């Protein structure tokens, strides 16, 4: 390869721009968390998930030729920021500004999110061409950002539960538990509608609980738990 062939224009495609939008939302979420704008930080993590969910689709629709793996790498690096760093900083900032008595634990849990996120993404890149499966091995990394974001936006956010959820989800991300790709069209359609309702200027609230955020949180927790149960049920049979 010649130096001239390393021009970034020769590598980047439309789907990569979408991956960069994912990363940009993750970075801006970090900035918002550091400035205690937690609601906006949570929404930006959800926007990052939306961009991440369509970059692969765009790559397929545009017949992206990626023999060097540029797209796969930029996608993983973007995910590391949006779904590794952003939720870690979100957890640290929301809890650290509330109480300082458990700060060392909060720091360690935040670090665990980043470490497990990077490990999961790296493992995926290594085994992607070696294991023929359409399913996820370990909980998908956007899930931790989705759980934390919707949990906060629901209005039910509790710092101790947030810490426990972060530890559990981080460890499941690097497990060998199979999580099937979610293709239930009605549920996906409902989720899209709920996300739309969530980002509207006005809130749909009942007894101080944001209903769209709560439903999205329950959907994700169900996906997390039901496949965890199936895994251990199959092992004992």
N, C-alpha and C positions, 0 to 999 in steps of 0.2 A: 504494500500500500504506500502510495506517495503522500507527501505532506499535503499536496493540493487536494487529495481525496478525503482529508479530515475536516474539510469545511462543514460547519454544523448544518448548513442548508442541505447537504447530501444525506443527512441522517434523519432530521426531524420531519414528522408527518402530522397530519391533522389530529390523529389520535394522541400523539405526543403532546400537542398543545392542550388537549383536554386533561391529560395527566398533569401538566403544569398548572392548570386551573385548580385541580385537586390539591396539589402541593401548596398553591398560593392561599387557598382557603385554610389549609392546615397551619400555615405560617401566620396568617392574620388571626386565626383562633388563638395561637400562642400569645400574640401581642395583646389581644383583648383580655385573655386570662391574667396576664401580668398587670393589666390596668384595671382589674376587678370588674370588667364588663362581661360577666359570666354568661348571661343570656345570649349575647351576641356570639361569644366564643362557642357556645353549644350549637347555635344555629350554623355557624361556619363549619363545624365538624360534620354536620348533616349535609351541607352543601358539598363538602369534600367527598362524602360517600356517594352523592348523586353523580358527581363527575367521574368518580372511580367506576361506577356501575355501567357507564356508557362508553368509556374509552375503548374497551375491547370490542364492543359492538360496532363502533365507528371503524376500527381497524379492519374488521371483517367486511363491512359494507364497502369500504374504499379499496379492498383487496390489497392491504398493506403487505409489502414484501420486506421482511425484516430478517434477512439471513444472518446479520451480525448480532442480533439480540438487543438493539438499541431501545426498542419499544418496551421490551420486558424489563430492562434495567431502569429506564426512567420511571416506569410504573411502580416498581418496587421501591425506588428511592423516594418517590412522592408519597407512597403509602407509609414509609418509615417516619416521615414528618407529620402527615395528617392523622395517622392512626397509631403511631408510637409516641412521638414527642408531644403532639397536641393534647391527647388525653392525659398524658403524664403531667404536663404542666397544669392542665385544668384541675386535676385532682389536687396537686400540690397547692395551687393558688386558692382554690375554694376552701380548703381545710386550713391552710396556714394563716389565712386572714381571719379565720374563726377562732382558732385556739392554737397556742404554741406549745402546749404541754406534751403533745405527741408528735412534734415536728420530726424527730429522727425516724420514727416509724413511717410517717408520710413520705419522707425523702426516699426511704428504702422501697416503699410500695411504688412510688413514681418511677424509680429506677428499674424496678422489676417489669413494669409495663414496657419500658423502652427495650430492655434486654430481650424479653420474650417476643416482642414485636419484631426486632431485628433477626432473632434466631428463626422465627417462623418464616419470614420473607426469604431469608437466605436458604433455608431448607427447601422451600417451594421452588426456588430457582434451580437448585441442584437436582431435585428429583423430577422436575416437570417433564423431562423427556425420557425418564427411566421407568416411571410408573404410569400405566395406562388406566387412568380413572378420571371421570369428570367430577368426582366429588372432592370435597376439601378434606385434607388430613389435618386435623386440629381445627379449632374454632376459627373462622375467617377473621383476619385482623381488623377489618372495619367494624366488626361487632362490638369491640370494647368502646370505641368512640361513640357508636350509636346508643349503647346502653347508658353510658355516663351522660351523654347529651340529653336523651329523652328523660332520664331519671331526674336530672336537674330541672329541665323545663316543666316537668309534671307538677312541680311544687312540693314534692314529697322528699326532697333531697335530705339525706341524713349522712353526716360525715363518716360515721362508723360503718354503716352499711355500704357506703361508697368504697371504703377501704377494703372491706371483705369481698365485695363484687370484683374489685380490681385485681385482687390476688387470685381469686378463683378463675376468672376469665383469662388472665395472663397465663396461668399454668395450663389451662385447657387448650390455649392457642398452640402450645408446643407439644401437645399430646398426640397420640395416634388415633384418637377418636374420629370416626368418619362423620362428616357433616355434609349431607347431600346438597347439591346446588338447588336453591329454592326456585321452583318453577310453577308454583301454584298461582295461576293467573288471577283468580278472584281475590286472593289475599294480597298479591302484589298490587292489584288495582286499588284495593282499599287502602293499602299502605301509602301509595302515591297521593291519594286524596287526603289522607291524614297529614302527610308531610305538607301538602299545599295549605291545609287549614292551619297547620302549626306556624307557618311563616307569614300568615296574614297579619296585618297591623293590629287587628282586634283578636282577643283571646276567647276561646270557648271554654269557660270555667264553670265547674260545679263544686261547691263547697271548698273553694280555694285550690281545686285540683284541675290542671289543664288536661282536658279529656283526650284530645288527639295525642298528646305526648305520652299519657298514661297507656293508651291502647298500643301505641308503637313500642313502648317499653315492654309491655306484656307479650306482644308478638315475638319480640327478640328473645326474651327470657324463655318463652315456651320452646322456641327453636333450639336454644342452648340446652335446656334441661331434658327435653324429650329424647334427643339424640344421645345425651349422656346416659340416660336410663336404658335406652336400647343397647348401647355398647356393653354395659355391665350385665344386662339381662342375657345377652347372647353369650357372654363369657362364662356365665354360671350354668348355662344349659348344655 
